[in-house]
Amino acid sequence: MPSHRVHRALYPFKVYPDVDSWMDEPSKWLGPNHRKLRHSVIELYLKYPNDWGRIMYGMYHIMLDGITEEKALRDLTKFYDIYLMMKEMIK
């Protein structure tokens, strides 16, 4: 699963850190199985009714998590995360 930093860097529109935090909060007690909760469009709509910016960002979060289940893409996002960390350190 990509870091929140990668999620936010790749999204071309307004980002919603509160959506990332809410969606991934169950990882504290479920670990890698946390995607069984808070990772559906229905749950997003119930949490953020008619807030289409947050719903779309949440759908993007779900999509990015899904495509990075492939090892090569997961590794690529890890390298990108390291790049982003280093870029922040240089500022």
Helices and strands as residue ranges (DSSP letters): H 4-10, H 17-24, H 27-30, G 31-36, H 41-47, H 52-67, H 71-90
